[in-house]
């Protein structure tokens, strides 16, 4: 059985995208379907390559039993467009950067992560870097909603068989 490969993408890969990776990893672990996925996160810029997630992101996640301290920032590379099934952008700037860099045949793999949480009425996960502690909590709430929506979409489209959930 081939794994579903998901890449979460923000600008520097130290706040939103590693948070999304951690939240989604926890969700699929709780559903006992983690073996069906390969998850990663990356940034469209190389500002923080090799660094762990922002300490405030780690702390906010840890309060929800989500570990991020083992993750390290990396930049999106050309091979990601071919290798991943889904590239989930956190905002307009990163979506545009991905679309600009992506070969035409892989552009359908790129989407906004928050499109999986339409009830939030926004496509953008705000960058919490300068937003104080509450910003990280708000980002976690949004990412949790999108994670559930994304997993539900995979179920509805048949990407994940219901037999796995029994």
C-alpha positions as CSV (number, residue, x, y, z in Angstrom):
1,X,0.0,0.0,0.0
2,X,1.5,3.3,-1.1
3,X,1.7,6.1,1.5
4,X,0.0,9.4,1.0
5,X,2.7,12.0,1.0
6,X,1.8,15.4,2.5
7,X,4.1,18.5,2.6
8,X,3.0,21.4,4.8
9,X,4.5,24.7,3.6
10,X,5.0,28.2,5.1
11,X,7.7,30.8,4.7
12,X,10.5,29.8,7.1
13,X,9.3,26.4,8.3
14,X,9.6,27.3,12.0
15,X,6.0,28.2,13.0
16,X,3.0,27.3,10.8
17,X,4.2,24.4,8.7
18,X,5.9,22.4,11.5
19,X,2.8,23.0,13.6
20,X,0.6,21.6,10.8
21,X,2.9,18.6,10.5
22,X,2.8,17.9,14.2
23,X,-1.0,18.4,14.5
24,X,-1.7,16.1,11.5
25,X,0.7,13.5,12.8
26,X,-1.1,13.4,16.1
27,X,-4.5,13.2,14.4
28,X,-3.5,10.2,12.2
29,X,-1.7,8.5,15.2
30,X,-4.9,8.8,17.2
31,X,-6.8,7.3,14.3
32,X,-4.2,4.5,14.1
33,X,-3.5,5.2,10.4
34,X,-0.1,6.8,10.7
35,X,1.4,4.0,8.6
36,X,-0.6,5.2,5.6
37,X,1.2,8.6,5.5
38,X,4.5,10.2,5.0
39,X,4.5,13.8,6.4
40,X,7.0,16.6,6.1
41,X,7.1,20.4,6.3
42,X,9.2,23.0,4.5
43,X,9.6,26.7,3.9
44,X,9.5,28.6,0.7
45,X,12.6,30.5,2.0
46,X,15.8,29.3,3.5
47,X,15.9,31.6,6.4
48,X,15.9,29.0,9.1
49,X,17.3,25.8,7.5
50,X,18.3,23.3,10.2
51,X,16.7,25.1,13.0
52,X,14.0,23.6,15.3
53,X,10.5,25.2,15.3
54,X,10.1,28.5,17.2
55,X,10.1,27.9,20.9
56,X,6.7,29.6,21.3
57,X,5.2,27.2,18.6
58,X,6.8,24.3,20.4
59,X,5.3,25.4,23.8
60,X,1.8,26.1,22.4
61,X,1.8,22.7,20.7
62,X,3.2,20.9,23.8
63,X,0.2,22.2,25.8
64,X,-1.9,20.1,23.4
65,X,0.4,17.1,23.6
66,X,2.0,17.7,20.3
67,X,5.8,17.3,20.1
68,X,7.6,19.6,17.6
69,X,11.1,19.6,19.0
70,X,12.4,16.8,16.7
71,X,11.5,18.7,13.6
72,X,14.1,20.8,11.6
73,X,13.4,23.5,9.1
74,X,14.2,22.9,5.4
75,X,13.5,24.7,2.2
76,X,11.2,23.4,-0.5
77,X,13.2,21.7,-3.3
78,X,12.2,20.9,-6.9
79,X,11.9,17.2,-6.1
80,X,9.1,17.9,-3.6
81,X,6.7,18.8,-6.4
82,X,7.1,15.3,-7.9
83,X,7.5,13.4,-4.6
84,X,4.5,14.7,-2.6
85,X,0.9,14.0,-3.3
86,X,-0.2,17.2,-1.5
87,X,1.6,20.5,-1.0
88,X,-0.5,22.5,1.5
89,X,0.3,26.2,1.6
90,X,-0.4,28.3,4.7
91,X,-1.0,31.6,2.9
92,X,-1.2,33.6,-0.3
93,X,2.5,34.4,-0.6
94,X,3.6,30.8,-0.1
95,X,0.9,29.5,-2.4
96,X,2.1,31.9,-5.1
97,X,5.7,31.0,-4.6
98,X,4.9,27.3,-4.9
99,X,2.9,27.8,-8.0
100,X,5.6,29.9,-9.6
101,X,8.3,27.3,-8.9
102,X,6.2,24.2,-9.7
103,X,6.4,22.4,-13.0
104,X,3.0,22.6,-14.8
105,X,2.3,18.9,-14.5
106,X,2.3,19.1,-10.7
107,X,0.4,22.3,-10.0
108,X,-2.8,20.4,-9.1
109,X,-1.0,19.0,-6.0
110,X,-0.8,22.5,-4.5
111,X,-3.6,23.9,-2.4
112,X,-4.4,26.1,0.5
113,X,-4.4,24.1,3.8
114,X,-7.4,26.2,5.1
115,X,-9.5,25.2,2.1
116,X,-10.1,22.1,4.2
117,X,-11.7,24.2,6.9
118,X,-14.1,26.4,4.8
119,X,-16.1,27.3,8.0
120,X,-13.2,29.5,9.1
121,X,-13.9,31.9,6.2
122,X,-10.3,32.4,5.3
123,X,-7.6,30.8,3.2
124,X,-4.7,32.1,5.2
125,X,-3.1,30.8,8.4
126,X,-1.7,34.0,9.8
127,X,2.0,34.1,10.6
128,X,2.1,34.1,14.5
129,X,5.8,35.0,14.6
130,X,5.1,38.6,15.7
131,X,1.6,38.0,17.1
132,X,2.4,37.0,20.7
133,X,1.4,33.9,22.5
134,X,-2.3,34.1,21.5
135,X,-1.2,34.1,17.8
136,X,0.2,30.6,18.3
137,X,-3.0,29.4,20.0
138,X,-5.1,30.8,17.1
139,X,-2.9,29.1,14.5
140,X,-3.2,25.8,16.4
141,X,-7.0,26.1,16.4
142,X,-7.1,26.8,12.6
143,X,-4.6,24.0,11.8
144,X,-6.6,21.5,13.9
145,X,-9.7,22.4,12.0
146,X,-8.0,22.1,8.6
147,X,-6.4,18.8,9.6
148,X,-9.7,17.2,10.4
149,X,-11.2,18.6,7.2
150,X,-8.2,17.3,5.2
151,X,-8.5,13.8,6.7
152,X,-12.3,13.8,6.1
153,X,-11.7,14.8,2.5
154,X,-9.2,11.9,2.0
155,X,-11.9,9.6,3.4
156,X,-14.6,11.0,1.2
157,X,-12.5,10.8,-2.0
158,X,-11.5,7.2,-1.3
159,X,-7.8,8.0,-0.8
160,X,-8.1,6.2,2.5
161,X,-10.3,3.1,2.7
162,X,-12.8,3.0,5.5
163,X,-11.6,-0.5,6.2
164,X,-8.6,1.0,7.8
165,X,-10.7,2.6,10.5
166,X,-12.1,-0.6,12.0
